[in-house]
Amino acid sequence: MNIIKINKKPAGSSRASVMKKDKGSEVTQEKFNSYIPEHNIFSIRVLNTSLAILCTVFLSACSVGMALKGQKEPDLSVIKKDVHRSDVELQLGMPIRTSTDANGQIKAIYEYEVGKEPSAGRAIAHGAMDVLTLGIWEVVGTPIEVLKGDTILLTVTYDKNGRLISANPS
């Protein structure tokens, strides 16, 4: 364990003060002070203000980013009889579940979300609330963005050639 002792220079003394460490090494007070940056009230205020601004910027990334990113709704107009499976999957993505019956028909269940379109207006509103509340809005704004929208399941039946026979919401 290192114990550091600082002997301050007495007033009017010409002898240099010495800081002792274990193992007998010596460092002068002036040399020790040169390693410690001087802090004044102004620099501490600037540091605190900078940290507050950085926290606000980093915290605001959640709800603001989610509102800007969003998720476009699929184009359901392509879901028509005799459309190929690849065209449906281009809009809805890969099915979450598939099964094949004895006739060779394929039943696929797709999951997609509606109501999560990207919105610059929502992002601006979240950003303004973040600034006004110094980032506390994220406690409310992020869950709002997460819970926004609805998840819909769509069951699609294809023939053995991959052509759409029927589509029904689940």
N, C-alpha and C positions, 0 to 999 in steps of 0.2 A: 504494500500500500504506500503510495507516495503522499507525503504531507508537505504542502507548500506553505511556507511562512513568509510574509512580506514585512520587512522592517522598514518603516517609513523614515525618511531622512529628517532628522530634527531641524528645526528652524535655526538658521545661522550656522549650521555645521558645514564644513567643507568636505567632510568625509562622505564618499558615495555610499548610498544605502545598498544593502545586499539582500537578495532573496535566496533562502537556502532550501535545497531539496535534499532528499536522502542521497546517500553516496557522495556527499560533499561537493557537488557541483554548485557553482554560484552564478547568478544572473543579476545584473544591476536593475534597479527599479526603472530606469529610463528605457532599458532594452525591453523589459517586460511590458511597459506601457506602449511601446511601439507596435506590439502585436495586437493590442486591443483597440479596435476602431472607436473613435469618439462618437457618442450618440448625443444628439441634442433633441429638444422637443419637436423641432420642425421635421427632422428626418423620421422620427417615430410617427408623427401624424401622417406624413407622406406614405410611409410603409402601411399603416392601418387603412388609409384610404385606398391604396393600391390593392391590398388584400380584399377589401370589401367589393371593389369593382370586379376583381378577378373571380371571386366567389359568385357574384351575380351573373357574370358572363357564363361561367361553367355550369351553374345550376340552371340557367335559362335554356340550356341546350336541349333539355329533355322535352318539355311540352312544345316549345317552339319548333324544334326539329321534327317532332312527330306530326305536328300540324302541317309543316311544309312538305314533308315526305309523303304522308298519306298513302293511300292505296287506291288505284283506279279501279272502278267497277268493271267487270267483264262485259263484253258485248254479247248479250244473250240473243241477238237477232240471228246469229249463225246457227243456233240450235233449231234445226228444222229436220223434217223427215228426209232420209237418204244422204245426209251430210256425213262425211267420213270422220272417224274417231279422232284423227290427228287435228282436224279443224276445230273440233270441240275442245280438245286438250290445249290447243293454242290459246284459247280464251279462258278456260277454267283451270288450267294446270293439270297435273297428274291426279288421278283419282285416289281417294284415301282408302278405298276398298274395291276389289273386283271379285267376281265369281262367274263361273261358266256353268250353265245348266246342261241337261242331257241333249237338248236340241242343238247345242253349239252357240246359243245366244250368250252374249257377255253382258252382265249387269255391272255397271260401274257407278260408284257413289262419289260425287264431287262435293267439295266444300269450298265456298267462296264467301267473301265479305262484301257488304254494301254499306254505304254511309260513312266511309273513311276516305273520301276524296281529298286530295291536297288542297289547302286553303291558305292563301296569303293573309286574308283577313283574320282568320283564327290565330295565325302565327303572330301577327302584329298585336292582337289583343293579349295573347299570352306574354309577349315580350314587354308590353306596357305594364301589365300587372306585376311581372317580375321586377321591373325597375321600381315601381311604386312601393312594393312590399319588400324590397331588398332581397329577393329570391325566395321568400317564404311562400309565394304563390305556387311554386313547384309542388308543394305538398298537396295542393288541390288540383292544379292544372294537369299534372302527369296522369293521375288516375282518370280524369275526365277524358283525356285523349285515348287512354288504354281501353276504356269501356265504351267509347264511341263506336257506333255501327252495329250491325247485326250479322251473324253467321248463318248462312243458308246452306242446306244440304239438297243436292239435286241427284236423283237416281235416273240414270240413262241406260237404256237397253239397246245393244247393238246386235246385228245379225253376225253370222260367222265370218262375213267379209269385212266387218268393221263399219258397216253403215248404220246410222241411227234409225231405230224403230220407234222408240218412245222416250219421252223425258217427263219426269214427274217430281215436283218438290217433295222432299221427305219430311 
